[in-house]
Amino acid sequence: MTEKIKMSAPLVELDGDEMTRILWGKIKEKLLLPYIDLKTLYFDLGLENRDKTNDRVTHEAADAIKEYGVGVKCATITPNADRVKEYNLKEMWPSPNATIRAALDGTVFRSPIILKGIEPYVKTWKKPITIARHAYGDVYKAVEEKVEGKGEAYLVVEQEGKTVSKKLIHSFDDGGIIQGMHNTYKSISSFARACFNFALSEGKDLWFSAKDTISKKYDHTFKDIFAEIFEKEYKTEFEKKGISYYYTLIDDAVARVIRSEGGFIWACKNYDGDVMSDMVANAFGDLAMMTSVLVSPDGKFEYEAAHGTVQRHYYNYLKGIPTSTNPAATIFAWTGALAKRGELDGLNELIKFAGTLEKAVVMTMEKGYMTKGLCALSDLETKVALNTDELLNKIQETLEELMTQ
């Protein structure tokens, strides 16, 4: 066995929940610790610990990413009423992802992991589509209230103790619901610059879509800020690169995406990006075959799997039933973080290892060794459905072969 790869600075490690938490440990045991002298600053973002610490641990993890520059996050539960009861929680804690995204003021970039033998459901798609998701505000930071019975709801703006605007939202006759959303010029500007910078670094066209015809102030502000920043700061660089930027209504964007061959970056507001990244991932094959990285304006990075905690598989796991859970996205979260850590610290060996591990995952699956779900999608002539442990063992075998070449 060769000497383990050394790290000079730690990754911020954010552990999570349910089946992905189990995967997290297995990936470290089989694919990381045998090869890397792994340095991490560990935070347990499992739901029980978030409840125990009154969610303080999530904020501490975000602060650590700000300090150390690179984090890697396991999937976590965002509790609903059923989860509050199941875990006997003090309250319905907010999404850890939303908390961290707000703290970093970051943009999420998600791209599919392409495999030979798995054809996209959209037959025109030949190249990956990257979703750039604004990661602050909107419905994820919304304030909500129920109106019981008759009453009026207003949107009120106060500045320096004075009411400067008061608009009637609705006059209720028999009750209803209201929701107040917000965003900031600063965050929208950071989102725009992150998208333009990413497009330049990737050499890909950038689309941005919203619904300014209906949302004439909220969505239109996004459109205006993107246009102003592009014209003043990025237009010349885009022309030099031979790439383009344009805005279109989200209705039109959806139609264009379905008819396209892919190969571009699609920037979306927070909720749109959440939904469209799931659509793109599943249309390319599987939500577990999607990379995801949160990038802050000042160059901090948090890598994660784009999918959830795989609750159904976890319950089977607790019963002792072997699961066939796809580990690819979680592995790629680790490799993305390790490669970025290596890049920032000048550790070429760490960067090379991350690339080799990614290659091992793809090669293993393209040989026909994959999860049950991927087998159902694959048109390879020879394929074998493996459970989670069997697949991780096969990936480790391929990794060993690649590292001895």
C-alpha positions as CSV (number, residue, x, y, z in Angstrom):
1,M,0.0,0.0,0.0
2,T,1.4,3.4,-1.0
3,E,1.6,6.3,1.5
4,K,-1.7,8.1,2.0
5,I,-2.2,11.5,0.3
6,K,-1.6,14.3,2.8
7,M,-3.9,17.3,3.2
8,S,-2.7,20.6,4.5
9,A,-6.1,22.1,5.4
10,P,-9.4,20.5,6.4
11,L,-12.6,20.1,4.6
12,V,-15.7,21.2,6.5
13,E,-17.7,17.9,6.8
14,L,-21.4,18.1,7.3
15,D,-23.0,14.8,8.1
16,G,-26.7,14.1,7.4
17,D,-29.6,11.8,7.8
18,E,-31.1,8.4,7.0
19,M,-29.8,6.3,4.1
20,T,-27.4,9.0,2.9
21,R,-25.8,9.1,6.3
22,I,-25.2,5.4,6.1
23,L,-23.7,5.8,2.6
24,W,-21.6,8.7,3.9
25,G,-19.8,6.4,6.3
26,K,-19.4,3.6,3.8
27,I,-17.9,5.9,1.2
28,K,-15.4,7.2,3.7
29,E,-14.5,3.7,4.8
30,K,-14.1,2.1,1.4
31,L,-13.1,4.9,-1.0
32,L,-11.4,7.7,1.0
33,L,-9.7,6.7,4.2
34,P,-7.6,3.9,2.6
35,Y,-6.0,6.5,0.3
36,I,-6.2,9.9,2.0
37,D,-5.0,11.1,5.3
38,L,-8.4,12.8,5.5
39,K,-8.6,16.0,7.4
40,T,-12.1,17.3,8.2
41,L,-13.8,19.7,10.6
42,Y,-16.9,17.6,11.5
43,F,-20.4,18.9,12.1
44,D,-23.4,16.6,12.7
45,L,-26.3,18.0,10.8
46,G,-28.4,14.9,11.5
47,L,-32.0,16.0,12.5
48,E,-31.6,14.8,16.1
49,N,-28.5,16.9,16.7
50,R,-30.0,19.9,15.0
51,D,-32.9,19.6,17.4
52,K,-30.6,19.1,20.4
53,T,-28.6,22.3,19.5
54,N,-31.6,24.3,18.5
55,D,-30.2,24.3,15.0
56,R,-27.1,26.2,16.2
57,V,-24.9,23.5,14.6
58,T,-26.1,24.4,11.1
59,H,-25.1,28.1,11.6
60,E,-21.7,27.0,13.0
61,A,-21.1,24.7,10.0
62,A,-21.9,27.6,7.6
63,D,-19.4,29.8,9.5
64,A,-16.8,27.1,9.2
65,I,-17.2,27.0,5.4
66,K,-16.7,30.8,5.4
67,E,-13.5,30.3,7.3
68,Y,-12.0,27.3,5.6
69,G,-13.4,27.8,2.1
70,V,-14.6,24.3,1.2
71,G,-17.3,22.1,2.6
72,V,-18.9,18.8,1.7
73,K,-22.5,18.0,2.8
74,C,-24.5,14.9,3.2
75,A,-28.2,15.0,2.4
76,T,-30.4,16.2,5.3
77,I,-34.1,16.1,6.3
78,T,-36.1,19.3,6.2
79,P,-38.8,18.4,8.7
80,N,-42.5,18.6,7.9
81,A,-45.3,18.0,10.5
82,D,-44.9,14.2,10.1
83,R,-41.2,14.4,10.7
84,V,-41.7,16.6,13.8
85,K,-43.9,13.8,15.3
86,E,-41.6,11.0,14.1
87,Y,-38.4,12.5,15.6
88,N,-40.2,14.2,18.6
89,L,-38.7,17.6,17.6
90,K,-39.0,20.8,19.6
91,E,-40.1,22.6,16.4
92,M,-40.2,22.4,12.6
93,W,-36.5,23.4,12.0
94,P,-35.8,25.1,8.6
95,S,-33.9,23.6,5.7
96,P,-30.2,23.3,6.5
97,N,-29.5,23.9,2.8
98,A,-31.5,27.1,2.8
99,T,-29.7,28.3,6.0
100,I,-26.3,27.6,4.5
101,R,-27.2,29.1,1.2
102,A,-28.4,32.3,2.9
103,A,-25.3,32.5,5.0
104,L,-22.9,32.1,2.0
105,D,-25.1,34.2,-0.3
106,G,-24.3,31.5,-2.9
107,T,-25.5,30.1,-6.2
108,V,-26.0,26.4,-6.7
109,F,-24.7,24.8,-9.9
110,R,-26.1,21.3,-10.8
111,S,-25.0,19.1,-13.7
112,P,-25.9,15.5,-14.6
113,I,-23.3,12.7,-14.5
114,I,-23.4,11.3,-18.0
115,L,-23.1,7.5,-18.5
116,K,-22.9,5.5,-21.8
117,G,-25.8,3.1,-22.0
118,I,-28.3,5.5,-20.3
119,E,-30.0,7.6,-22.9
120,P,-31.8,10.8,-21.8
121,Y,-35.6,10.7,-21.9
122,V,-35.4,13.8,-24.1
123,K,-33.9,12.3,-27.2
124,T,-32.5,15.6,-28.5
125,W,-30.3,16.1,-25.5
126,K,-26.7,15.2,-26.4
127,K,-24.8,17.4,-23.9
128,P,-25.2,18.1,-20.1
129,I,-27.5,20.9,-19.0
130,T,-26.2,22.8,-16.0
131,I,-28.9,24.4,-13.7
132,A,-27.7,27.6,-11.9
133,R,-30.0,28.0,-9.0
134,H,-30.2,31.2,-7.0
135,A,-29.7,30.1,-3.4
136,Y,-31.2,32.9,-1.4
137,G,-34.7,34.1,-0.5
138,D,-38.0,33.7,-2.3
139,V,-40.3,30.9,-0.9
140,Y,-37.4,29.4,1.1
141,K,-37.2,32.5,3.4
142,A,-40.9,33.4,3.2
143,V,-43.1,34.4,6.1
144,E,-46.5,32.7,6.1
145,E,-49.7,33.1,8.1
146,K,-53.2,31.7,8.2
147,V,-56.1,34.1,8.3
148,E,-59.0,32.6,10.3
149,G,-62.3,34.2,9.4
150,K,-62.9,37.7,8.1
151,G,-59.9,40.0,7.9
152,E,-57.5,42.1,5.8
153,A,-53.9,41.4,4.9
154,Y,-51.5,44.2,3.9
155,L,-48.0,44.5,2.5
156,V,-46.4,47.2,4.6
157,V,-42.9,48.8,4.2
158,E,-41.5,51.0,7.0
159,Q,-38.3,53.0,6.9
160,E,-36.9,54.9,9.8
161,G,-40.0,54.3,11.8
162,K,-42.3,55.7,9.1
163,T,-44.7,53.8,6.9
164,V,-43.7,54.5,3.3
165,S,-45.9,51.9,1.6
166,K,-49.1,50.0,2.5
167,K,-50.8,47.8,-0.1
168,L,-53.8,45.6,0.4
169,I,-53.0,41.9,-0.3
170,H,-56.5,40.6,0.1
171,S,-59.7,41.2,2.0
172,F,-60.8,37.8,3.3
173,D,-64.5,36.9,3.8
174,D,-64.0,33.5,5.3
175,G,-60.2,33.0,6.0
176,G,-57.3,31.9,3.9
177,I,-53.5,32.0,3.7
178,I,-50.9,34.6,3.0
179,Q,-47.2,34.4,2.2
180,G,-44.6,37.2,2.1
181,M,-41.3,36.7,0.0
182,H,-38.3,38.8,-0.4
183,N,-34.9,39.1,-2.0
184,T,-32.2,41.7,-2.0
185,Y,-30.4,43.7,-4.7
186,K,-27.1,42.5,-3.3
187,S,-28.0,38.8,-3.5
188,I,-29.5,39.1,-7.0
189,S,-26.3,40.8,-8.2
190,S,-24.1,38.1,-6.6
191,F,-26.3,35.5,-8.4
192,A,-25.9,37.2,-11.7
193,R,-22.1,37.6,-11.4
194,A,-21.7,34.0,-10.3
195,C,-23.7,32.8,-13.4
196,F,-21.7,35.0,-15.7
197,N,-18.3,34.0,-14.2
198,F,-19.3,30.3,-14.4
199,A,-20.4,30.6,-18.0
200,L,-17.1,32.2,-18.9
201,S,-15.1,29.5,-17.0
202,E,-17.1,26.7,-18.8
203,G,-17.3,28.4,-22.2
204,K,-21.0,27.8,-22.4
205,D,-24.0,29.9,-23.3
206,L,-26.1,31.3,-20.4
207,W,-29.9,31.5,-20.2
208,F,-31.8,33.3,-17.5
209,S,-35.6,32.8,-17.2
210,A,-38.3,34.3,-14.9
211,K,-41.9,35.5,-15.1
212,D,-41.6,39.3,-15.4
213,T,-44.8,39.6,-17.4
214,I,-46.8,38.6,-14.3
215,S,-44.3,39.6,-11.5
216,K,-43.7,43.1,-12.8
217,K,-41.6,44.3,-9.9
218,Y,-40.2,41.1,-8.2
219,D,-39.2,39.0,-11.3
220,H,-38.6,42.1,-13.4
221,T,-35.9,43.3,-10.9
222,F,-34.0,40.0,-11.5
223,K,-34.2,40.6,-15.2
224,D,-33.1,44.2,-15.0
225,I,-30.1,43.5,-12.7
226,F,-28.9,40.6,-14.9
227,A,-29.1,42.9,-18.0
228,E,-27.3,45.8,-16.4
229,I,-24.5,43.7,-15.0
230,F,-24.1,41.9,-18.3
231,E,-23.9,45.0,-20.4
232,K,-21.5,46.8,-18.1
233,E,-19.2,44.0,-17.0
234,Y,-19.4,40.9,-19.1
235,K,-20.6,41.5,-22.6
236,T,-17.2,42.0,-24.1
237,E,-15.8,38.9,-22.4
238,F,-18.7,36.8,-23.6
239,E,-18.1,38.1,-27.2
240,K,-14.4,37.2,-27.0
241,K,-15.4,33.7,-25.7
242,G,-17.9,33.3,-28.5
243,I,-20.7,32.6,-26.0
244,S,-24.0,34.3,-25.5
245,Y,-26.4,35.4,-22.7
246,Y,-30.1,36.0,-23.1
247,Y,-33.2,36.4,-21.0
248,T,-36.5,34.7,-21.8
249,L,-39.7,33.9,-20.0
250,I,-39.6,30.7,-18.1
251,D,-42.5,29.3,-20.3
252,D,-40.4,29.9,-23.4
253,A,-37.2,28.5,-21.7
254,V,-39.0,25.2,-20.9
255,A,-40.0,24.8,-24.5
256,R,-36.5,25.7,-25.8
257,V,-34.8,23.3,-23.3
258,I,-36.9,20.4,-24.5
259,R,-36.0,21.1,-28.1
260,S,-32.3,21.8,-27.5
261,E,-29.3,19.5,-27.6
262,G,-28.1,20.7,-24.2
263,G,-24.7,22.0,-23.5
264,F,-25.7,25.3,-21.9
265,I,-26.2,26.8,-18.4
266,W,-29.8,27.6,-17.4
267,A,-30.0,30.2,-14.6
268,C,-33.2,30.1,-12.5
269,K,-34.6,31.7,-9.4
270,N,-34.6,29.7,-6.2
271,Y,-37.8,27.6,-6.5
272,D,-37.6,27.3,-10.3
273,G,-34.0,26.0,-10.0
274,D,-35.0,23.5,-7.3
275,V,-37.7,22.0,-9.6
276,M,-35.9,22.2,-12.9
277,S,-32.7,20.6,-11.6
278,D,-34.8,17.6,-10.5
279,M,-36.4,17.5,-13.9
280,V,-33.1,17.7,-15.7
281,A,-31.5,15.0,-13.5
282,N,-34.3,12.6,-13.9
283,A,-34.6,13.2,-17.7
284,F,-30.9,12.4,-18.0
285,G,-31.3,9.3,-15.9
286,D,-31.5,9.6,-12.1
287,L,-31.5,12.3,-9.4
288,A,-28.6,10.3,-7.8
289,M,-26.6,11.1,-11.0
290,M,-26.4,14.8,-10.4
291,T,-23.5,17.0,-9.1
292,S,-24.2,20.0,-7.0
293,V,-22.0,22.8,-5.7
294,L,-22.8,26.0,-3.9
295,V,-20.5,28.9,-4.8
296,S,-20.4,32.1,-2.9
297,P,-19.5,35.5,-4.4
298,D,-16.2,35.5,-2.5
299,G,-15.1,32.0,-3.6
300,K,-16.3,29.6,-0.9
301,F,-17.6,26.2,-2.0
302,E,-20.0,23.6,-0.6
303,Y,-20.4,20.4,-2.5
304,E,-23.4,18.1,-1.9
305,A,-25.6,15.4,-3.5
306,A,-28.6,16.9,-5.2
307,H,-31.0,14.3,-3.9
308,G,-32.7,13.6,-0.6
309,T,-32.0,11.2,2.3
310,V,-33.6,8.2,0.5
311,Q,-36.1,7.5,3.3
312,R,-37.6,4.4,1.9
313,H,-34.3,2.7,1.6
314,Y,-33.3,3.7,5.1
315,Y,-36.4,2.0,6.6
316,N,-35.5,-1.2,4.7
317,Y,-31.9,-0.9,5.9
318,L,-33.2,-0.7,9.5
319,K,-35.1,-4.0,8.9
320,G,-31.9,-5.6,7.6
321,I,-33.0,-5.6,4.0
322,P,-30.1,-4.9,1.6
323,T,-30.7,-1.7,-0.4
324,S,-29.6,-0.8,-3.9
325,T,-29.0,2.9,-3.2
326,N,-27.0,4.8,-5.8
327,P,-23.9,6.4,-4.2
328,A,-22.7,8.3,-7.3
329,A,-23.9,11.8,-6.3
330,T,-22.6,11.5,-2.8
331,I,-19.2,10.3,-4.1
332,F,-19.0,13.2,-6.5
333,A,-19.8,15.6,-3.6
334,W,-16.6,14.3,-1.9
335,T,-14.5,14.3,-5.1
336,G,-15.6,17.8,-5.9
337,A,-14.7,19.1,-2.5
338,L,-11.4,17.2,-2.5
339,A,-10.4,18.5,-5.9
340,K,-11.3,22.1,-4.9
341,R,-9.3,21.7,-1.6
342,G,-6.4,20.4,-3.7
343,E,-6.7,23.3,-6.1
344,L,-6.7,25.9,-3.3
345,D,-3.9,24.3,-1.5
346,G,-1.7,23.4,-4.5
347,L,-2.0,19.6,-3.9
348,N,-2.0,18.1,-7.4
349,E,-2.0,14.6,-5.9
350,L,-5.3,15.2,-4.2
351,I,-6.8,16.7,-7.4
352,K,-5.6,13.7,-9.4
353,F,-7.1,11.2,-6.8
354,A,-10.5,13.0,-7.0
355,G,-10.5,12.7,-10.8
356,T,-9.5,9.0,-10.6
357,L,-12.3,8.2,-8.2
358,E,-14.9,9.9,-10.4
359,K,-13.5,7.9,-13.4
360,A,-13.8,4.7,-11.3
361,V,-17.5,5.4,-10.6
362,V,-18.3,6.0,-14.3
363,M,-16.2,3.1,-15.6
364,T,-17.8,0.7,-13.1
365,M,-21.3,1.7,-14.1
366,E,-20.5,1.7,-17.8
367,K,-19.3,-1.9,-17.4
368,G,-22.8,-2.7,-16.4
369,Y,-22.4,-2.8,-12.6
370,M,-25.0,-0.5,-11.2
371,T,-28.0,-0.1,-8.9
372,K,-31.3,-1.6,-9.6
373,G,-32.8,1.7,-10.6
374,L,-30.1,2.5,-13.1
375,C,-30.3,-1.0,-14.6
376,A,-33.9,-0.3,-15.4
377,L,-32.8,2.7,-17.4
378,S,-29.8,1.2,-19.1
379,D,-29.7,-0.2,-22.6
380,L,-26.4,-2.0,-22.1
381,E,-26.5,-5.6,-23.3
382,T,-24.8,-6.9,-20.1
383,K,-25.7,-5.4,-16.7
384,V,-25.8,-6.5,-13.2
385,A,-28.0,-5.0,-10.5
386,L,-26.0,-4.8,-7.3
387,N,-26.9,-3.7,-3.7
388,T,-25.1,-0.7,-2.2
389,D,-22.2,-2.6,-0.6
390,E,-21.6,-4.7,-3.7
391,L,-21.5,-1.6,-5.9
392,L,-19.1,0.2,-3.6
393,N,-16.8,-2.8,-3.6
394,K,-16.8,-2.9,-7.4
395,I,-16.0,0.8,-7.5
396,Q,-13.1,0.2,-5.1
397,E,-11.8,-2.6,-7.4
398,T,-11.9,-0.2,-10.4
399,L,-10.2,2.5,-8.3
400,E,-7.4,0.1,-7.3
401,E,-6.9,-0.8,-10.9
402,L,-6.7,2.8,-12.1
403,M,-4.3,3.8,-9.3
404,T,-1.9,1.0,-10.2
405,Q,-1.7,2.0,-13.9
